[in-house]
Amino acid sequence: MMRDGDGKANILLVDDIPANLLALRSILETLDQNLVEASSGEEALRHLLHDDFAVILLDVSLPGMDGYEAARLIRGRKRCRRTPIIFVTAYETPSERMIQAYSQGGVDFLVKPIVPAILRSKVAVFVELFQKTEQVKRQQEQLFTQQREMMRAGHLAVAGQLAAGVAHEVRNPLATIKVLVEGALRVKNPAPLSREELTVIHGEIARLERIVQDYLDFARPPALNRSLGDLREVVDQAAALLQANARRQGVHLVADYPEQPVWATVDHDQLRAVLVNLLLNAVEAMPRGGHLSITLAEKEQEIELNVTDTGSGFPPDILKRLFTPFVSGKPTGTGLGLCISRRIVEYHGGRIAAQNRAEGGAIVAITLPVLQND
């Protein structure tokens, strides 16, 4: 695990030559992670008794227990079974020795002299994967804590839906990650993870994060941190976050608001999250491109925020229950995004509604008070 709650991952450097350890440290210190050194396989195993590591850089030619034997013993420990190992050697290695290295859990094989930029890039990928995985674990722990509290409070039906939803939604990304990692760790015909495969794993972990975060947001009421600000900035930020997605899908996204500031007392982060969710849903509803607009206007004592698209609209049976938990017109997803959005808007003293447009597409309208004092 990460040390002292500082968010840094542990990286284990194993080499019997101090100069080599110093060189590895100088290459990797810019990653700003916890670099742990060991001069033998035995010392490396002792470190692994107490800490988890994002990646191990293991020299092949160690005195006594060589790198291959050390890797075999590392893999024999349950908590280290999935820890990636990058073997490092000063000599060109015969193919049969490389196969042996991969069979012991190696994910890569580097020959000295090492190119610093390449090593940093490879290690950085494993560090990011490790940190994302740890974050998902923490979020899952929070979610399970929330579920236990809900069950104690008598909300057994909702807790059951949450548990079933988590199990259903995380199955596919976990299956993808499992297949790729097992392919790299198999004894027969092993192959190191490619950059493309690591990118897929990274994307699936990010997907898991979003799924778990949706359930966490649903399980706990939002604590609003309201402040007076110009809503035009919130609209601009939300549109900027979705602009690249829209362009890739051939969707023309525009934001329309007054020239003068539109002041309101809101939680800017949570309101922006609501708009991003609405915009993302609209982009996904236009797989062949279209027009998407977000408009902001102040009328009397209310502010109107409208997200309008030219997609296929909401299915009639879904439209009636659109803001109900676990209801979704998409084949994937938690069905909680719009429910959470409604709760955030209502906590602001506002309203949210959706309808299909006669000319095609849909509109989701948010109405907020102009000013709201704590």
C-alpha positions in Angstrom: 0.0 0.0 0.0 1.0 3.7 -0.2 3.0 5.0 2.7 1.8 7.5 5.3 -1.3 8.4 3.2 0.8 10.6 1.0 -0.6 9.1 -2.2 2.8 8.0 -3.4 3.4 4.5 -4.7 6.3 2.2 -3.7 8.9 1.2 -6.4 11.4 -1.5 -5.4 14.9 -1.3 -7.0 16.9 -4.5 -6.6 20.6 -4.5 -7.6 23.8 -5.6 -5.8 25.9 -2.8 -7.2 25.4 0.5 -5.4 26.3 2.5 -8.5 23.4 0.8 -10.4 21.0 1.6 -7.6 22.1 5.2 -7.7 21.6 5.4 -11.4 18.1 3.9 -11.2 17.3 6.3 -8.4 18.5 9.3 -10.4 16.4 8.2 -13.4 13.2 7.6 -11.4 13.3 10.3 -8.7 11.5 12.8 -11.0 8.4 10.6 -10.7 8.2 11.7 -7.0 7.4 8.2 -5.7 8.8 6.1 -2.8 11.9 4.5 -4.1 12.9 1.5 -2.0 16.3 -0.2 -2.5 17.5 -3.7 -2.0 20.9 -5.2 -2.7 19.9 -8.9 -2.8 16.9 -11.1 -3.5 16.6 -11.9 0.3 16.5 -8.2 1.2 13.8 -7.6 -1.6 11.7 -10.3 -0.1 11.9 -8.8 3.4 10.6 -5.5 2.0 7.7 -7.3 0.3 6.7 -8.7 3.7 5.6 -5.2 4.9 4.7 -3.1 1.8 2.9 -3.3 -1.6 4.8 -2.1 -4.6 3.6 -0.7 -7.9 6.5 -2.3 -9.8 9.8 -4.1 -9.1 13.0 -3.4 -11.1 14.9 -6.7 -10.6 18.5 -7.2 -11.6 19.1 -10.7 -13.1 22.7 -11.2 -11.9 22.3 -11.1 -8.1 24.7 -12.9 -5.8 23.4 -16.1 -4.3 19.8 -16.0 -5.2 19.6 -14.7 -8.8 16.8 -12.5 -10.2 14.9 -15.5 -11.6 14.8 -17.3 -8.3 13.8 -14.1 -6.5 11.0 -13.6 -8.9 9.8 -17.2 -8.4 9.7 -16.6 -4.6 8.0 -13.2 -5.0 5.3 -14.8 -7.2 4.8 -17.5 -4.5 3.5 -14.9 -2.1 -0.2 -14.2 -2.4 0.0 -10.4 -1.9 2.7 -10.2 -4.6 1.2 -12.5 -7.2 0.2 -9.6 -9.5 3.0 -7.2 -8.8 4.7 -6.4 -12.1 8.4 -7.2 -12.4 10.8 -5.5 -14.9 14.0 -7.6 -15.3 17.2 -5.7 -15.8 20.4 -7.2 -17.1 23.8 -6.1 -18.5 23.9 -8.8 -21.1 21.9 -9.8 -24.1 19.6 -12.6 -22.9 18.9 -15.9 -24.8 15.3 -16.3 -25.7 14.9 -19.3 -23.4 16.0 -17.2 -20.5 13.6 -14.5 -21.4 10.8 -17.0 -21.6 11.8 -18.1 -18.1 11.7 -14.5 -16.9 8.2 -14.0 -18.3 7.1 -17.3 -16.8 8.2 -16.0 -13.4 5.9 -12.9 -13.8 8.1 -10.5 -15.7 6.3 -7.9 -17.8 9.4 -6.5 -19.5 13.1 -7.2 -20.0 15.6 -4.2 -20.2 19.2 -4.5 -21.2 21.8 -2.0 -19.8 22.6 0.7 -20.6 19.0 1.8 -20.0 17.5 4.7 -21.8 16.2 7.0 -19.0 13.2 8.3 -20.8 12.0 4.7 -21.7 12.5 3.4 -18.2 10.6 6.4 -16.7 7.8 6.0 -19.2 7.4 2.3 -18.4 7.5 2.7 -14.7 5.2 5.7 -14.8 2.5 3.5 -16.5 2.6 0.9 -13.7 2.7 3.6 -11.0 -0.5 5.2 -12.5 -2.2 1.8 -12.7 -1.3 1.0 -9.2 -2.6 4.3 -7.9 -5.8 4.1 -9.8 -6.4 0.5 -8.5 -5.7 1.7 -4.9 -8.2 4.5 -5.4 -10.8 2.1 -6.7 -10.2 -0.1 -3.6 -10.7 2.9 -1.3 -13.8 4.0 -3.1 -15.2 0.4 -2.8 -14.5 0.4 0.9 -16.3 3.6 1.3 -19.2 2.2 -0.7 -19.4 -0.9 1.4 -19.3 1.2 4.5 -22.2 3.3 3.1 -24.1 0.1 2.3 -23.7 -1.3 5.9 -24.9 2.0 7.3 -28.0 1.9 5.0 -28.7 -1.7 6.0 -28.5 -0.8 9.7 -30.9 2.1 9.0 -33.4 -0.3 7.5 -32.9 0.5 3.8 -32.4 -3.1 2.8 -34.1 -2.9 -0.6 -31.9 0.1 -1.8 -28.8 -1.5 -0.4 -29.6 -4.7 -2.3 -30.0 -2.8 -5.5 -26.8 -1.0 -5.0 -24.9 -4.2 -4.4 -26.5 -5.9 -7.4 -25.7 -2.8 -9.5 -22.1 -2.8 -8.5 -21.7 -6.5 -9.2 -23.3 -6.1 -12.6 -21.5 -3.0 -13.7 -17.9 -3.9 -12.6 -18.0 -7.4 -14.1 -17.1 -6.4 -17.7 -14.2 -4.1 -17.0 -12.8 -6.5 -14.5 -13.0 -9.3 -17.0 -11.1 -7.3 -19.6 -8.3 -6.5 -17.1 -8.2 -10.1 -15.9 -7.8 -11.5 -19.4 -4.9 -9.1 -20.3 -3.0 -9.6 -17.1 -3.4 -13.4 -17.1 -2.1 -13.4 -20.7 1.1 -11.6 -19.5 1.5 -13.9 -16.5 0.8 -17.3 -18.2 3.6 -19.9 -18.0 3.2 -21.1 -21.6 3.7 -18.5 -24.4 3.9 -15.5 -22.1 4.1 -12.1 -23.6 4.7 -8.7 -22.0 1.9 -6.2 -21.9 2.0 -3.9 -24.8 1.4 -0.1 -24.5 -1.9 -0.6 -26.2 -3.0 -3.3 -23.7 -1.8 -1.1 -20.8 -3.9 1.7 -22.3 -7.0 -0.6 -22.3 -6.4 -1.6 -18.7 -6.0 2.1 -17.7 -9.3 2.9 -19.5 -11.1 0.0 -17.8 -9.8 1.1 -14.4 -11.0 4.6 -15.1 -14.4 3.1 -16.0 -14.5 1.3 -12.7 -13.7 4.5 -10.9 -16.7 6.3 -12.6 -19.0 3.4 -11.7 -18.0 3.3 -8.1 -18.1 7.1 -7.8 -21.7 7.1 -9.1 -22.8 4.7 -6.4 -20.9 6.6 -3.7 -22.6 9.9 -4.8 -26.0 8.2 -4.7 -25.4 6.5 -1.4 -24.5 9.8 0.4 -26.3 13.1 0.2 -24.1 15.9 -1.3 -22.6 18.4 1.1 -22.9 21.7 -0.7 -20.1 24.2 -0.6 -22.0 27.3 -2.0 -20.5 30.6 -3.0 -21.6 33.6 -5.0 -20.2 33.4 -8.6 -20.9 33.9 -12.3 -22.7 30.9 -13.8 -21.2 31.7 -17.2 -17.9 30.3 -15.9 -19.6 27.1 -14.9 -21.2 26.7 -18.3 -17.8 27.5 -20.1 -16.0 24.9 -17.9 -18.6 22.2 -18.6 -18.6 22.9 -22.3 -14.8 22.8 -22.4 -14.6 19.4 -20.7 -17.0 17.9 -23.4 -15.8 19.8 -26.4 -13.2 17.1 -27.5 -15.7 14.3 -27.1 -18.2 16.2 -29.1 -15.8 16.9 -31.9 -14.8 13.2 -32.2 -18.4 12.3 -32.6 -19.2 15.0 -35.1 -21.3 16.9 -32.6 -21.3 20.8 -32.8 -21.4 22.0 -29.2 -22.1 25.7 -28.5 -22.7 27.7 -25.3 -25.0 30.7 -25.3 -25.3 33.1 -22.4 -25.8 36.9 -21.7 -22.9 39.4 -22.0 -23.4 40.4 -18.4 -22.5 38.1 -15.4 -25.3 35.8 -14.2 -24.8 35.7 -10.4 -26.0 32.9 -8.2 -25.0 31.2 -4.9 -24.3 27.6 -5.8 -21.8 24.8 -5.4 -19.8 25.4 -8.6 -18.2 22.0 -8.6 -21.4 20.0 -8.2 -23.4 22.2 -10.6 -20.6 21.7 -13.2 -20.7 18.0 -12.6 -24.5 18.0 -13.4 -24.0 19.9 -16.6 -21.1 17.6 -17.7 -23.4 14.6 -17.1 -26.2 16.1 -19.2 -23.8 17.1 -22.0 -22.2 13.6 -22.0 -25.6 12.0 -22.2 -26.6 14.2 -25.1 -23.3 13.5 -27.0 -23.9 9.8 -26.6 -27.4 10.2 -28.0 -26.0 11.5 -31.3 -23.6 8.7 -32.5 -23.8 10.1 -36.1 -23.3 13.7 -35.1 -25.6 16.6 -34.5 -26.1 19.9 -32.7 -25.8 20.4 -29.0 -26.4 23.6 -27.1 -26.3 24.8 -23.5 -28.0 28.0 -22.9 -28.1 30.2 -19.8 -30.6 33.0 -19.2 -31.8 35.0 -16.2 -35.6 35.6 -16.0 -37.2 37.5 -13.1 -36.1 35.7 -10.0 -35.0 32.5 -11.6 -32.1 31.3 -13.8 -32.7 28.9 -16.6 -30.1 26.4 -17.8 -31.1 24.3 -20.9 -29.2 21.5 -22.6 -30.7 20.8 -26.0 -29.7 18.1 -28.5 -30.8 16.9 -31.9 -30.5 13.2 -31.0 -33.1 10.5 -30.9 -34.8 11.7 -27.8 -35.8 9.7 -24.7 -37.9 6.5 -25.2 -41.4 7.2 -23.9 -41.3 4.5 -21.2 -37.9 5.9 -19.9 -39.0 9.5 -20.0 -41.7 8.9 -17.4 -39.1 7.5 -15.0 -36.0 9.4 -16.2 -34.9 10.7 -12.8 -35.6 7.5 -10.9 -32.7 5.5 -9.5 -31.3 2.6 -11.7 -33.4 3.7 -14.7 -31.4 4.1 -18.0 -32.1 4.0 -21.7 -28.4 3.0 -22.4 -27.2 -0.6 -22.5 -24.4 0.2 -20.0 -24.2 2.6 -17.1 -25.5 2.7 -13.5 -28.7 4.5 -14.2 -27.9 6.9 -11.3 -26.5 10.0 -13.1 -29.8 11.8 -13.7 -31.1 10.8 -10.2 -27.9 12.3 -8.6 -28.3 15.4 -10.9 -31.9 16.0 -9.7 -30.8 15.7 -6.1 -28.0 18.2 -6.5 -30.4 20.7 -8.3 -33.1 20.3 -5.6 -30.5 20.8 -2.8 -29.9 24.2 -4.5 -33.6 24.9 -4.3 -34.1 24.4 -8.0 -35.9 22.1 -10.4 -34.9 19.8 -13.3 -37.2 18.4 -16.0 -36.8 16.7 -19.4 -38.9 16.4 -22.5 -38.6 15.4 -26.1 -38.7 18.1 -28.8 -41.3 18.0 -31.6 -38.6 18.7 -34.2 -36.5 15.8 -32.8 -34.0 15.5 -29.9 -34.5 16.3 -26.3 -34.2 19.2 -23.8 -33.2 19.0 -20.2 -34.1 22.2 -18.3 -32.7 23.3 -14.9 -34.3 26.2 -13.0 -32.3 27.8 -10.1 -33.0 30.7 -7.7 -31.0 33.9 -8.7 -29.6 34.2 -5.2 -29.6 31.7 -2.4 -28.3 32.6 1.1 -27.1 30.1 3.5 
